[in-house]
Amino acid sequence: MVVTEEMHVPSWDLYELSIPCTVFGKPQPDLAEPWYDLRLCGTGEPGQGPGTPANGTTGLSLHTRYGLTDLAGADTVIVPSVPDACVDEGRPLPPELITALRHAYDSGARMVSLCTGAFALAEAGILDGRRATAHWLHTAQLAARYPKVEVDDSVLYVDDGDVLTSAGLTAGLDLCLHLVRRDLGAHVANQLARRMVVPAHRPGGQAQFIDQPMPATDDRGLAPVLDWARERLDEPLTVEDLARQAAMSPRTLYRRLQAATGVTPLQWLLNQRIRRAQSLLESTDLPVSRIGELSGLGTANNLRHHFLKQVGVSPSDYRRAFPLA
C-alpha cells in the first residue's frame, strides 16, 4: 500500500489508510493460510523517522522500511488517498510515485484506489479508457482533470478486472472486502466481515448515498399526519388523504410539506416506502412480493423498479448485504 505522505498523514486521511491495514494486515490463520503480506510503502526515503509537521498540521507520522521501489514485485498495489493539495489545488503528485505505479501496473500488478487515490492512478494513465469512481465530492474534479477516464460518481466501487476504484470512507471497506471475496471466496469474506461487524457484502453498483433533503423549515404541525401516513404505507395513500387527515386543503398541505421536507408529498411517500422496504429486506426473509405489498409499492416488479432507481441495486442484492443470523 502506498502512503503518499509517509510523514504527517492528516488525521482525516487515517480512515482510508487504516482500512487496508485492518483487512489485509492482520493474519487470519483460521480463515486462510497464508494470509496477505501487507507492506506500507512511503514516498520518501525508506526508514526515515518522524519530523516536524508542516504548517502545524496534526496527524500521524509514519516510519516504514519500505519505499516505492518495493512496489515492483507486488501482486496488488493500493493507493488509499493522495494529499488534499493535489486534489484541490492541483499540486503535482511526486513523479517518482507516478513512475512506480506505472511500472507496477506494466509488471502485472492489480491496481486499487480508495477515495482520492484514483487521482494517482489517473495521473499514471492507468485509468485511461476505463470506468472509475472516487468520493462524490471529488468526482467532478477527477473527470475535469482526466477526460480520458469514464468517471461514475454514483457507485460504491468499480471492479474493472485488474484495476479497481472506490468511493471514500466506508466504500473503501466494501472494496477491500470485495477483494477478499474475489481472492479467497465468499465464506472467508463473510466471516471477516462478521468479525469487523460490518455488512458482508454491498454490491459495487449500490448508490453512494440516497439524497434525502434536510427540512427547509421545522413545521411540527405536520408531525401527526406524517406519523399517521407512516403507519399506513401499505395503503394507497394520496395527497388528498393526507390533506384530509391534516384538516387542510391539498394545496396547503403540498406547500407546507414541501417546505418542511424539501420534497413533494408523493416523493415523501415514495421515500418512506423505500425505507420500509429496506427495513424489511434487512430484518425479515419475507418474499419480495410480500415486501412490495407491506411497503405500499405494490407488485414485486414495481418494488424492483423503484428500489433500483432509488437505491441503485435490486432488492435481492440489497438483502444479501444483511444476512439473517
C-alpha positions as CSV (number, residue, x, y, z in Angstrom):
1,M,0.0,0.0,0.0
2,V,1.3,3.4,-1.0
3,V,1.4,6.1,1.7
4,T,1.8,9.3,-0.3
5,E,2.7,11.4,2.7
6,E,4.5,9.0,4.9
7,M,5.3,11.9,7.1
8,H,2.4,13.6,8.9
9,V,-0.6,11.8,7.4
10,P,-3.5,14.2,8.1
11,S,-6.0,12.9,10.7
12,W,-8.9,13.0,8.2
13,D,-7.0,10.5,5.9
14,L,-6.4,8.0,8.6
15,Y,-9.6,6.1,7.9
16,E,-8.7,5.1,4.3
17,L,-5.2,4.3,5.5
18,S,-6.4,2.0,8.2
19,I,-9.0,0.1,6.1
20,P,-6.4,-2.0,4.2
21,C,-4.3,-2.4,7.3
22,T,-7.3,-3.9,9.1
23,V,-8.5,-6.1,6.2
24,F,-5.2,-7.3,4.9
25,G,-2.6,-6.5,7.6
26,K,-3.7,-8.8,10.4
27,P,-3.2,-12.6,9.8
28,Q,-6.3,-14.7,9.9
29,P,-4.9,-18.2,10.1
30,D,-8.2,-19.8,10.9
31,L,-9.8,-18.3,7.8
32,A,-7.0,-18.7,5.2
33,E,-3.3,-19.6,5.4
34,P,-1.3,-17.9,4.1
35,W,-3.0,-14.6,4.5
36,Y,-2.0,-11.4,2.8
37,D,1.5,-9.9,3.2
38,L,0.8,-6.1,3.5
39,R,3.7,-3.6,3.2
40,L,3.3,0.1,3.6
41,C,5.5,1.9,1.1
42,G,6.3,5.5,1.7
43,T,7.1,8.1,-1.0
44,G,10.2,9.3,1.0
45,E,13.3,7.5,1.9
46,P,12.7,4.1,3.5
47,G,13.4,4.1,7.2
48,Q,13.4,7.8,7.8
49,G,12.0,8.8,11.1
50,P,9.3,11.3,12.0
51,G,10.0,15.0,11.7
52,T,8.1,18.3,12.4
53,P,4.6,18.6,11.0
54,A,4.4,21.3,8.3
55,N,2.2,24.3,8.9
56,G,1.1,23.0,12.3
57,T,-0.8,20.1,10.7
58,T,-2.0,17.5,13.1
59,G,-1.9,13.8,12.1
60,L,0.3,10.7,12.1
61,S,4.0,10.4,11.4
62,L,4.7,7.0,9.9
63,H,8.1,5.2,10.0
64,T,8.2,2.5,7.3
65,R,11.1,0.5,6.0
66,Y,9.5,0.1,2.6
67,G,9.7,2.6,-0.3
68,L,8.4,3.0,-3.8
69,T,10.9,0.5,-5.2
70,D,9.1,-2.2,-3.2
71,L,6.0,-1.8,-5.4
72,A,7.8,-3.5,-8.3
73,G,7.2,-7.1,-7.0
74,A,3.7,-6.5,-5.6
75,D,0.7,-8.6,-6.7
76,T,-1.7,-5.8,-5.7
77,V,-0.9,-2.1,-5.2
78,I,-3.4,0.0,-3.1
79,V,-3.4,3.8,-3.1
80,P,-5.7,4.9,-0.3
81,S,-5.6,8.6,-0.8
82,V,-3.4,11.5,-2.1
83,P,-2.7,14.8,-0.4
84,D,-5.6,17.3,-0.4
85,A,-3.4,19.9,-2.1
86,C,-3.0,17.5,-5.1
87,V,-6.8,17.3,-5.5
88,D,-8.0,20.8,-4.5
89,E,-5.0,22.9,-5.6
90,G,-3.6,20.9,-8.5
91,R,-0.3,20.3,-6.8
92,P,1.7,17.7,-8.8
93,L,2.0,14.3,-7.4
94,P,5.6,13.1,-6.9
95,P,6.8,12.0,-10.3
96,E,8.7,9.1,-8.7
97,L,5.3,7.8,-7.4
98,I,3.7,8.0,-10.8
99,T,6.6,6.2,-12.4
100,A,6.5,3.5,-9.7
101,L,2.7,3.0,-10.1
102,R,3.0,2.7,-13.9
103,H,5.9,0.3,-13.6
104,A,4.0,-1.9,-11.1
105,Y,0.9,-1.9,-13.5
106,D,3.0,-2.8,-16.5
107,S,4.6,-5.6,-14.5
108,G,1.2,-7.2,-13.9
109,A,0.1,-5.8,-10.5
110,R,-3.6,-5.4,-9.7
111,M,-4.1,-1.7,-9.1
112,V,-6.6,-0.4,-6.4
113,S,-7.5,3.1,-5.3
114,L,-9.7,4.2,-2.4
115,C,-11.3,7.7,-2.5
116,T,-8.8,10.3,-3.9
117,G,-6.2,7.6,-4.6
118,A,-7.9,7.5,-8.0
119,F,-6.1,10.7,-8.9
120,A,-2.7,8.9,-8.7
121,L,-3.9,6.1,-10.9
122,A,-5.3,8.6,-13.4
123,E,-2.1,10.6,-13.4
124,A,-0.2,7.4,-14.2
125,G,-2.6,6.8,-17.2
126,I,-3.8,3.6,-15.6
127,L,-7.5,4.7,-15.7
128,D,-7.5,5.9,-19.3
129,G,-10.4,4.5,-21.2
130,R,-11.7,2.8,-18.0
131,R,-14.8,3.4,-15.8
132,A,-13.7,4.5,-12.3
133,T,-15.1,6.3,-9.2
134,A,-14.0,8.3,-6.2
135,H,-15.8,10.1,-3.4
136,W,-18.6,12.0,-5.0
137,L,-17.2,15.3,-3.6
138,H,-14.2,14.8,-5.9
139,T,-15.5,13.1,-9.0
140,A,-16.1,16.4,-10.9
141,Q,-12.5,17.4,-10.4
142,L,-11.4,13.9,-11.4
143,A,-13.4,14.0,-14.6
144,A,-12.3,17.5,-15.5
145,R,-8.7,16.8,-14.9
146,Y,-8.6,13.4,-16.6
147,P,-11.1,13.5,-19.5
148,K,-10.0,10.1,-20.8
149,V,-11.4,8.5,-17.6
150,E,-15.0,7.5,-17.6
151,V,-15.9,8.8,-14.1
152,D,-19.0,7.3,-12.4
153,D,-20.0,9.4,-9.3
154,S,-22.9,7.2,-8.2
155,V,-21.4,3.9,-7.3
156,L,-19.6,2.5,-4.2
157,Y,-16.8,0.9,-6.2
158,V,-15.9,-0.3,-9.7
159,D,-14.3,-3.6,-10.4
160,D,-12.7,-3.5,-13.9
161,G,-10.7,-6.7,-13.5
162,D,-7.1,-5.7,-12.9
163,V,-8.0,-2.1,-11.9
164,L,-10.4,-1.3,-9.1
165,T,-11.5,2.0,-7.6
166,S,-13.8,3.0,-4.8
167,A,-15.6,6.0,-3.3
168,G,-14.4,7.3,0.0
169,L,-14.7,6.2,3.6
170,T,-16.9,3.1,4.1
171,A,-17.0,2.4,0.4
172,G,-13.2,1.7,0.7
173,L,-14.0,-1.1,3.2
174,D,-16.6,-2.5,0.8
175,L,-14.0,-2.7,-1.9
176,C,-11.4,-4.3,0.3
177,L,-13.9,-7.0,1.4
178,H,-14.8,-7.4,-2.3
179,L,-11.1,-8.2,-3.0
180,V,-11.1,-10.8,-0.2
181,R,-14.2,-12.3,-1.7
182,R,-12.5,-12.5,-5.1
183,D,-9.3,-13.9,-3.8
184,L,-10.3,-16.2,-1.0
185,G,-14.0,-16.8,-1.5
186,A,-17.3,-15.7,-0.1
187,H,-17.1,-17.7,3.1
188,V,-13.8,-16.1,4.1
189,A,-15.1,-12.6,3.2
190,N,-18.3,-13.2,5.2
191,Q,-16.5,-14.4,8.3
192,L,-14.1,-11.5,8.1
193,A,-16.9,-9.0,7.8
194,R,-18.7,-10.6,10.8
195,R,-15.6,-10.1,12.9
196,M,-15.5,-6.5,11.8
197,V,-19.2,-6.1,12.5
198,V,-20.0,-4.7,9.0
199,P,-22.3,-5.9,6.2
200,A,-20.9,-8.9,4.5
201,H,-21.3,-7.6,1.0
202,R,-22.6,-4.3,-0.6
203,P,-22.6,-4.5,-4.4
204,G,-20.4,-2.0,-6.1
205,G,-23.3,-0.6,-8.1
206,Q,-25.1,0.5,-5.0
207,A,-25.6,4.3,-4.8
208,Q,-23.0,6.2,-2.7
209,F,-25.9,7.9,-1.0
210,I,-29.7,8.5,-1.3
211,D,-30.4,12.2,-1.4
212,Q,-32.8,13.0,1.4
213,P,-33.0,16.8,1.6
214,M,-32.9,18.4,5.0
215,P,-36.0,20.2,6.1
216,A,-36.3,23.8,5.0
217,T,-38.5,24.6,8.0
218,D,-39.4,23.0,11.2
219,D,-43.1,22.5,10.7
220,R,-44.0,20.4,13.8
221,G,-47.7,20.8,13.0
222,L,-47.2,18.2,10.2
223,A,-45.8,15.5,12.6
224,P,-49.1,13.9,13.4
225,V,-50.2,13.5,9.8
226,L,-46.7,12.2,8.8
227,D,-46.8,9.7,11.6
228,W,-50.3,8.7,10.5
229,A,-49.1,8.1,7.0
230,R,-46.1,6.0,8.1
231,E,-48.5,3.7,9.9
232,R,-50.4,3.2,6.7
233,L,-47.7,2.9,4.0
234,D,-49.3,-0.3,2.8
235,E,-52.5,1.6,1.9
236,P,-53.0,3.5,-1.4
237,L,-52.5,7.0,0.1
238,T,-53.0,10.2,-1.9
239,V,-52.3,13.8,-1.3
240,E,-56.0,14.3,-0.7
241,D,-55.9,11.6,2.0
242,L,-53.0,13.4,3.8
243,A,-54.7,16.8,3.5
244,R,-58.0,15.4,4.9
245,Q,-56.2,13.9,7.9
246,A,-54.3,17.2,8.4
247,A,-57.5,19.2,8.1
248,M,-56.2,21.5,5.4
249,S,-56.5,21.9,1.7
250,P,-54.4,19.7,-0.6
251,R,-52.7,22.9,-1.9
252,T,-51.8,24.0,1.6
253,L,-50.5,20.5,2.6
254,Y,-48.4,20.4,-0.6
255,R,-46.8,23.8,0.2
256,R,-46.2,23.1,3.9
257,L,-44.9,19.6,3.4
258,Q,-42.5,20.6,0.6
259,A,-41.2,23.5,2.7
260,A,-40.7,21.2,5.7
261,T,-39.1,18.2,3.9
262,G,-37.7,19.6,0.7
263,V,-39.8,17.2,-1.4
264,T,-43.3,16.9,-2.7
265,P,-45.9,14.8,-0.8
266,L,-45.7,12.0,-3.4
267,Q,-41.9,11.9,-3.3
268,W,-42.0,11.9,0.5
269,L,-44.4,8.9,0.4
270,L,-42.1,7.1,-2.0
271,N,-39.0,7.7,0.2
272,Q,-40.9,6.4,3.2
273,R,-41.9,3.3,1.3
274,I,-38.4,2.6,0.1
275,R,-37.2,2.9,3.7
276,R,-39.8,0.5,4.8
277,A,-38.8,-1.9,2.1
278,Q,-35.1,-1.6,3.1
279,S,-36.0,-2.3,6.8
280,L,-38.0,-5.4,5.8
281,L,-35.2,-6.7,3.5
282,E,-32.7,-6.3,6.3
283,S,-34.7,-7.9,9.1
284,T,-37.0,-10.5,7.5
285,D,-37.0,-13.3,5.0
286,L,-40.3,-12.3,3.5
287,P,-40.6,-12.7,-0.3
288,V,-40.1,-9.6,-2.4
289,S,-43.7,-9.7,-3.5
290,R,-44.9,-9.5,0.2
291,I,-42.4,-6.7,0.9
292,G,-43.8,-4.8,-2.0
293,E,-47.3,-5.1,-0.5
294,L,-46.3,-4.1,3.0
295,S,-44.3,-1.1,1.9
296,G,-47.1,0.1,-0.4
297,L,-45.0,-0.3,-3.6
298,G,-47.3,-2.9,-4.9
299,T,-46.1,-5.8,-7.0
300,A,-42.6,-7.3,-6.9
301,N,-41.8,-5.8,-10.3
302,N,-42.9,-2.3,-9.1
303,L,-40.8,-2.7,-6.0
304,R,-37.8,-3.7,-8.1
305,H,-38.3,-0.7,-10.4
306,H,-38.4,1.9,-7.7
307,F,-35.8,0.3,-5.5
308,L,-33.3,0.0,-8.3
309,K,-33.9,3.6,-9.3
310,Q,-33.7,5.0,-5.7
311,V,-31.0,2.7,-4.1
312,G,-29.0,1.7,-7.1
313,V,-29.3,-2.1,-6.7
314,S,-32.0,-4.7,-6.8
315,P,-33.9,-5.7,-3.6
316,S,-32.2,-9.2,-3.8
317,D,-28.7,-7.7,-4.0
318,Y,-29.6,-5.3,-1.1
319,R,-30.8,-8.2,1.0
320,R,-27.5,-10.1,0.5
321,A,-25.7,-7.4,2.4
322,F,-27.8,-8.2,5.5
323,P,-27.8,-11.9,6.0
324,L,-30.0,-13.1,8.9
325,A,-28.3,-14.8,11.7
